[in-house]
């Protein structure tokens, strides 16, 4: 008999229930952008090396990696709708704390403490929000999956783009890098406060579920994790998730550093405004377009027909980044075009990856499935971010992007290997 699901079903009784998922999705995306991307660019502009800027901000993903250990605390929470709003407010407060503590040479400053608080608040919010969205009746329809998948990407366009433009403009006007990024984080905190306020006003009347005592929640969670990790070929599936997403996680941080670094060390010497236009606005919208195209194709023909075109779309365009590292073009239009093509392919392949995990992943009926998959993706982002800066500092951007291309080949090979293992398992059973 299937064990009772620990992630209790959320109860929603009024018509505002469908207004909330877009707000929650945007807030989830904004948190990831602020923690992993905006903060890294800020520390880089303040004089920190690639190694420490990338490594330090990557460790902010640790609460996401530990979401399975945070789950019992979430299960013990009453009034979960208000807890979601509270976590958004705490995250906004942490961004304001960063804005008030930014100073040149903040390697050991209070900014890191505030970012850590924001990371834990964002991780708790992410668990609560994912439970709410998954509990909505009919949430597995393709159109709804598309909305929930693309809204975090729109947060990249707005959160990263607006922040970089403001910081870049203020750097030009004031010649004070610390003040410029302090102001940029104040604006980002203001956006987060607005999102939290709208989320509170749009909250459905009844958002809740079964509340367990913390001790019981821990026992149930440990049993669920044991069932998931001890399932047949589950470690192979976990390795596939990490390996398939690893090359894109390297790109997540590596491209930003590549764009802002000076030409003397192999970068493109782009200012924050140019990075905002090329990377955040154009490439971000291209990723959203690729995601929409991917879901449209799968809705029409199914995932089976498009799985390998999607794998090629998410891996082959990485060659364009290797080209940029060797050619080092000065034309903004050429750089933007290459980033847009790579981002469109990423979005197109990401749609297939999301649908595969949601509909076709092995043992997806187990209660710990969702948390485990998201934790493994966060682990991929954490591991890649820890070493990205060191690889770039010691081997240069050309070898780094060559390594990314090789990891893309590993990603395609991991899918082929997983397919063979699953086929063999079905025949033997």
C-alpha positions as CSV (number, residue, x, y, z in Angstrom):
1,X,0.0,0.0,0.0
2,X,1.3,3.4,-0.9
3,X,2.5,5.4,2.0
4,X,0.5,8.5,2.9
5,X,1.9,11.6,1.2
6,X,3.8,13.8,3.5
7,X,3.3,16.9,1.4
8,X,-0.2,17.5,2.4
9,X,-2.7,18.7,-0.2
10,X,-3.4,22.4,-0.2
11,X,-7.0,23.4,0.1
12,X,-8.2,26.4,-2.0
13,X,-11.8,27.5,-2.0
14,X,-12.1,30.8,-3.8
15,X,-11.6,32.2,-7.3
16,X,-8.3,34.0,-6.6
17,X,-6.4,30.7,-6.4
18,X,-5.2,31.0,-10.0
19,X,-3.8,34.5,-9.5
20,X,-1.4,33.2,-6.9
21,X,0.8,30.7,-8.8
22,X,2.1,33.4,-11.3
23,X,3.0,35.6,-8.3
24,X,4.7,32.8,-6.5
25,X,6.6,31.7,-9.6
26,X,7.9,35.2,-10.2
27,X,9.0,35.5,-6.6
28,X,10.8,32.1,-6.8
29,X,12.7,33.2,-10.0
30,X,13.6,36.6,-8.5
31,X,15.1,34.9,-5.5
32,X,17.3,32.7,-7.6
33,X,18.4,35.7,-9.8
34,X,19.2,37.9,-6.8
35,X,21.2,35.2,-4.9
36,X,23.1,33.5,-7.7
37,X,23.5,36.2,-10.4
38,X,23.0,39.8,-9.2
39,X,25.1,39.3,-6.1
40,X,27.9,37.7,-8.0
41,X,28.1,40.6,-10.5
42,X,28.0,43.0,-7.5
43,X,30.9,41.4,-5.7
44,X,32.9,41.2,-9.0
45,X,32.4,44.9,-9.5
46,X,33.5,45.6,-6.0
47,X,36.9,44.0,-6.7
48,X,36.4,40.4,-5.6
49,X,38.1,37.7,-7.7
50,X,36.2,35.4,-10.0
51,X,37.0,32.5,-7.8
52,X,35.6,33.9,-4.6
53,X,32.7,35.7,-6.2
54,X,31.5,32.6,-7.9
55,X,32.2,30.2,-5.1
56,X,30.6,32.4,-2.4
57,X,27.4,33.0,-4.2
58,X,27.1,29.4,-5.3
59,X,27.1,28.3,-1.6
60,X,23.9,30.4,-1.3
61,X,22.2,27.5,-3.1
62,X,22.9,25.1,-0.2
63,X,19.5,25.7,1.5
64,X,17.9,24.6,-1.8
65,X,20.1,21.5,-1.8
66,X,18.9,20.8,1.7
67,X,15.2,21.2,0.9
68,X,14.6,17.6,1.9
69,X,15.9,18.4,5.4
70,X,13.8,21.6,5.5
71,X,10.7,19.7,4.5
72,X,9.7,18.6,8.1
73,X,9.8,22.2,9.3
74,X,7.4,23.2,6.4
75,X,5.1,20.3,7.2
76,X,4.9,21.5,10.8
77,X,3.9,25.0,9.7
78,X,0.2,26.1,10.2
79,X,-1.2,29.0,8.1
80,X,1.1,28.2,5.2
81,X,-0.4,30.9,3.0
82,X,0.8,33.6,5.4
83,X,4.1,31.8,5.9
84,X,4.7,32.2,2.1
85,X,4.1,35.9,2.4
86,X,6.3,36.1,5.5
87,X,9.2,34.4,3.7
88,X,8.8,36.9,0.8
89,X,9.0,39.8,3.2
90,X,12.0,38.3,5.0
91,X,13.7,37.9,1.6
92,X,12.9,41.5,0.7
93,X,14.3,42.6,4.1
94,X,17.5,40.7,3.5
95,X,18.0,42.5,0.1
96,X,17.6,45.8,1.9
97,X,20.1,44.6,4.5
98,X,22.6,43.9,1.6
99,X,21.9,47.4,0.3
100,X,22.7,49.0,3.6
101,X,25.9,47.1,4.2
102,X,27.6,47.2,0.7
103,X,31.1,48.6,1.0
104,X,34.2,48.2,-1.1
105,X,36.0,45.0,-0.1
106,X,32.9,43.2,1.3
107,X,34.6,39.8,1.4
108,X,33.8,39.3,5.0
109,X,31.2,41.9,5.6
110,X,27.6,41.8,6.8
111,X,26.4,41.6,3.2
112,X,27.1,37.8,3.2
113,X,25.1,37.4,6.4
114,X,22.1,39.1,4.9
115,X,22.4,37.0,1.7
116,X,22.5,33.9,3.9
117,X,19.3,34.9,5.6
118,X,17.7,35.6,2.2
119,X,18.8,32.2,0.9
120,X,17.1,30.3,3.8
121,X,13.9,32.5,3.4
122,X,13.9,31.8,-0.3
123,X,14.4,28.0,0.2
124,X,11.5,27.8,2.6
125,X,9.3,29.9,0.3
126,X,10.3,27.7,-2.6
127,X,9.1,24.5,-0.8
128,X,5.8,26.2,0.2
129,X,5.2,27.6,-3.2
130,X,5.9,24.4,-5.1
131,X,3.5,22.5,-2.7
132,X,0.8,25.0,-3.4
133,X,1.2,24.9,-7.2
134,X,1.3,21.1,-7.3
135,X,-1.8,20.8,-5.1
136,X,-4.0,22.9,-7.4
137,X,-6.4,20.8,-9.3
138,X,-5.5,20.4,-12.9
139,X,-2.0,21.8,-12.5
140,X,-0.5,19.2,-14.8
141,X,-2.2,20.5,-17.9
142,X,0.5,21.5,-20.5
143,X,-0.6,25.2,-20.7
144,X,-0.4,25.6,-16.9
145,X,2.9,23.9,-16.8
146,X,4.1,26.4,-19.4
147,X,3.0,29.4,-17.3
148,X,4.7,28.0,-14.1
149,X,7.9,27.3,-16.0
150,X,8.2,30.6,-17.9
151,X,7.4,33.0,-15.1
152,X,10.7,32.4,-13.2
153,X,12.5,33.1,-16.5
154,X,10.7,36.5,-16.8
155,X,12.1,37.3,-13.3
156,X,15.5,37.0,-15.0
157,X,14.6,39.6,-17.5
158,X,13.2,42.1,-14.9
159,X,15.2,41.3,-11.8
160,X,18.7,41.0,-13.4
161,X,18.1,43.4,-16.3
162,X,16.7,46.4,-14.2
163,X,19.3,45.9,-11.5
164,X,22.3,45.9,-13.9
165,X,21.0,49.0,-15.7
166,X,20.5,50.9,-12.5
167,X,23.9,49.9,-11.2
168,X,25.7,50.6,-14.5
169,X,24.1,54.1,-14.9
170,X,24.9,55.1,-11.4
171,X,28.5,53.9,-11.7
172,X,28.8,56.3,-14.7
173,X,27.2,59.2,-12.9
174,X,28.7,58.9,-9.5
175,X,31.9,57.0,-10.0
176,X,31.1,55.2,-6.8
177,X,30.7,51.5,-7.3
178,X,29.6,50.7,-3.8
179,X,26.9,53.4,-3.7
180,X,25.7,52.3,-7.1
181,X,25.2,48.7,-6.1
182,X,23.7,49.8,-2.8
183,X,21.1,51.8,-4.7
184,X,20.5,48.9,-7.1
185,X,19.8,46.5,-4.3
186,X,17.4,49.0,-2.7
187,X,15.5,49.0,-6.0
188,X,15.6,45.2,-6.0
189,X,14.4,45.1,-2.4
190,X,11.6,47.5,-3.3
191,X,10.5,45.1,-6.1
192,X,10.5,42.2,-3.7
193,X,8.4,44.2,-1.2
194,X,5.9,45.0,-3.9
195,X,5.7,41.3,-5.0
196,X,5.1,40.3,-1.3
197,X,2.4,43.0,-0.9
198,X,0.5,41.9,-4.0
199,X,0.9,38.3,-3.0
200,X,-0.6,39.1,0.4
201,X,-3.6,40.9,-1.2
202,X,-4.2,38.1,-3.7
203,X,-3.9,35.3,-1.2
204,X,-6.8,32.9,-1.4
205,X,-8.9,32.7,1.8
206,X,-8.0,29.1,2.6
207,X,-4.5,27.9,1.9
208,X,-3.5,25.0,4.2
209,X,-3.2,21.3,4.7
210,X,-2.4,18.7,7.3
211,X,0.0,19.9,10.0
212,X,2.2,17.3,11.6
213,X,4.2,17.7,14.8
214,X,7.9,18.3,14.0
215,X,9.0,15.0,15.5
216,X,6.5,13.0,13.5
217,X,7.3,14.9,10.4
218,X,11.0,14.0,10.7
219,X,10.2,10.3,11.0
220,X,7.9,10.4,8.0
221,X,10.4,12.3,5.9
222,X,13.2,9.9,6.7
223,X,11.1,7.0,5.6
224,X,10.1,8.7,2.3
225,X,13.8,9.5,1.6
226,X,14.7,5.9,2.2
227,X,12.0,4.7,-0.2
228,X,13.2,7.1,-2.9
229,X,16.9,6.5,-2.7
230,X,16.6,2.8,-2.3
231,X,14.4,2.4,-5.4
232,X,15.8,0.5,-8.4
233,X,18.3,2.6,-10.5
234,X,17.4,5.7,-8.5
235,X,21.1,6.7,-8.1
236,X,21.5,6.4,-11.9
237,X,18.5,8.8,-12.3
238,X,20.0,11.2,-9.7
239,X,23.3,11.2,-11.6
240,X,21.4,11.9,-14.8
241,X,19.8,15.0,-13.4
242,X,23.1,16.4,-12.1
243,X,25.0,15.7,-15.3
244,X,22.3,16.9,-17.6
245,X,22.0,20.3,-16.0
246,X,25.7,20.7,-15.1
247,X,26.8,22.4,-18.3
248,X,24.0,24.9,-18.2
249,X,24.8,25.7,-14.6
250,X,28.4,26.4,-15.6
251,X,27.0,28.8,-18.2
252,X,24.7,30.5,-15.7
253,X,27.7,32.0,-13.8
254,X,30.5,31.7,-16.4
255,X,28.8,33.8,-19.1
256,X,28.2,36.7,-16.7
257,X,31.9,36.7,-15.6
258,X,33.0,36.4,-19.2
259,X,31.0,39.4,-20.2
260,X,32.2,41.8,-17.5
261,X,35.8,40.7,-17.2
262,X,38.4,42.9,-19.0
263,X,39.9,41.9,-22.3
264,X,43.4,41.5,-20.7
265,X,42.2,38.3,-19.0
266,X,40.0,37.1,-21.9
267,X,36.7,38.8,-21.1
268,X,34.6,41.0,-23.3
269,X,34.9,44.1,-21.1
270,X,31.1,44.9,-21.3
271,X,29.6,47.4,-18.9
272,X,26.5,46.5,-16.7
273,X,24.1,48.3,-19.2
274,X,25.5,46.2,-22.1
275,X,25.2,43.0,-20.0
276,X,21.7,43.9,-19.1
277,X,20.7,44.4,-22.7
278,X,22.5,41.4,-24.2
279,X,22.3,38.8,-21.5
280,X,19.3,39.7,-19.4
281,X,16.9,41.3,-21.8
282,X,17.5,39.8,-25.3
283,X,18.8,36.4,-24.2
284,X,16.3,36.2,-21.4
285,X,13.4,36.8,-23.7
286,X,14.9,34.3,-26.2
287,X,15.0,31.7,-23.4
288,X,11.3,32.4,-22.6
289,X,10.5,32.1,-26.4
290,X,12.4,28.8,-26.5
291,X,10.5,27.5,-23.5
292,X,7.2,28.5,-25.1
293,X,8.2,26.8,-28.4
294,X,9.2,23.6,-26.6
295,X,6.0,23.3,-24.7
296,X,4.0,24.0,-27.9
297,X,5.8,21.3,-29.9
298,X,5.4,18.8,-27.1
299,X,1.7,19.6,-26.8
300,X,1.3,19.0,-30.5
301,X,3.5,15.9,-31.1
302,X,4.5,14.6,-27.6
303,X,7.9,14.5,-25.9
304,X,9.0,11.3,-27.5
305,X,9.2,12.9,-31.0
306,X,11.1,15.9,-29.8
307,X,13.4,14.6,-27.0
308,X,16.5,14.4,-29.1
309,X,16.0,17.7,-31.0
310,X,15.6,19.3,-27.6
311,X,18.8,17.6,-26.3
312,X,20.7,18.9,-29.4
313,X,19.1,22.4,-28.9
314,X,20.3,22.6,-25.3
315,X,23.8,21.3,-26.0
316,X,25.0,22.2,-29.5
317,X,24.7,26.1,-29.2
318,X,27.3,26.0,-26.4
319,X,29.8,26.0,-29.3
320,X,28.8,29.7,-29.8
321,X,30.2,30.6,-26.4
322,X,33.5,28.9,-27.3
323,X,33.5,31.0,-30.5
324,X,33.0,34.2,-28.5
325,X,35.9,33.2,-26.3
326,X,38.2,32.8,-29.3
327,X,37.0,35.6,-31.5
328,X,36.4,38.2,-28.7
329,X,34.2,40.4,-30.9
330,X,33.6,44.0,-30.0
331,X,30.3,44.2,-31.8
332,X,27.4,44.2,-29.3
333,X,25.0,42.9,-31.9
334,X,27.1,39.8,-32.6
335,X,27.6,39.0,-28.9
336,X,23.8,39.5,-28.3
337,X,22.9,37.2,-31.3
338,X,25.1,34.4,-30.0
339,X,23.7,34.7,-26.5
340,X,20.2,34.8,-27.8
341,X,20.7,31.6,-29.9
342,X,22.2,29.7,-27.0
343,X,19.4,30.9,-24.6
344,X,16.7,29.9,-27.1
345,X,18.1,26.5,-27.3
346,X,18.4,26.3,-23.5
347,X,14.8,27.2,-23.1
348,X,13.7,24.8,-25.8
349,X,15.6,21.9,-24.1
350,X,14.5,23.0,-20.6
351,X,10.9,22.6,-21.6
352,X,11.6,18.9,-22.5
353,X,13.6,18.4,-19.3
354,X,10.8,19.8,-17.1
355,X,8.1,17.7,-18.8
356,X,10.3,14.6,-18.6
357,X,10.7,15.0,-14.8
358,X,7.0,15.9,-14.4
359,X,5.4,13.1,-16.5
360,X,8.0,10.4,-17.3
361,X,10.5,10.3,-14.5
362,X,11.0,7.0,-12.7
363,X,9.3,6.6,-9.4
364,X,7.6,10.0,-9.8
365,X,4.7,8.7,-7.6
366,X,6.9,8.6,-4.5
367,X,6.3,11.6,-2.1
368,X,9.9,12.6,-2.1
369,X,10.2,12.7,-5.9
370,X,9.6,16.5,-6.4
371,X,11.9,17.6,-3.6
372,X,14.6,15.2,-4.6
373,X,14.6,16.4,-8.2
374,X,14.7,20.1,-7.3
375,X,17.5,19.4,-4.7
376,X,19.6,17.6,-7.3
377,X,19.2,20.6,-9.8
378,X,20.3,22.9,-7.0
379,X,23.2,20.6,-6.2
380,X,24.3,20.9,-9.8
381,X,24.1,24.7,-9.6
382,X,26.1,24.7,-6.3
383,X,28.9,22.4,-7.5
384,X,29.3,24.2,-10.8
385,X,29.3,27.6,-9.2
386,X,32.0,26.6,-6.6
387,X,34.5,25.7,-9.3
388,X,33.5,28.0,-12.2
389,X,35.6,31.0,-11.0
390,X,38.6,28.8,-10.2
391,X,38.5,27.2,-13.7
392,X,38.3,30.6,-15.4
393,X,41.0,32.2,-13.3
394,X,43.5,29.3,-13.8
395,X,42.7,28.1,-17.2
396,X,41.2,31.1,-19.0
397,X,37.9,31.5,-20.8
398,X,38.8,29.5,-23.9
399,X,39.6,26.3,-22.0
400,X,36.6,26.9,-19.7
401,X,34.1,27.1,-22.5
402,X,35.8,24.1,-24.2
403,X,35.2,22.3,-20.9
404,X,31.5,23.4,-21.0
405,X,31.2,21.9,-24.5
406,X,32.6,18.6,-23.3
407,X,30.1,18.7,-20.4
408,X,27.3,19.2,-22.9
409,X,28.4,16.0,-24.6
410,X,28.3,14.3,-21.2
411,X,24.8,15.6,-20.8
412,X,23.6,14.0,-24.0
413,X,25.4,10.8,-23.2
414,X,23.8,10.6,-19.8
415,X,20.3,10.7,-21.3
416,X,21.2,8.0,-23.8
417,X,22.7,5.9,-21.0
418,X,19.6,6.4,-18.8
419,X,17.4,5.3,-21.7
420,X,19.4,2.1,-22.2
421,X,19.3,1.3,-18.4
422,X,15.6,1.8,-18.2
423,X,14.9,-0.3,-21.3
424,X,17.0,-3.1,-19.9
425,X,15.2,-2.9,-16.6
426,X,11.8,-3.1,-18.3
427,X,12.9,-6.1,-20.3
428,X,14.3,-7.9,-17.3
429,X,11.1,-7.2,-15.3
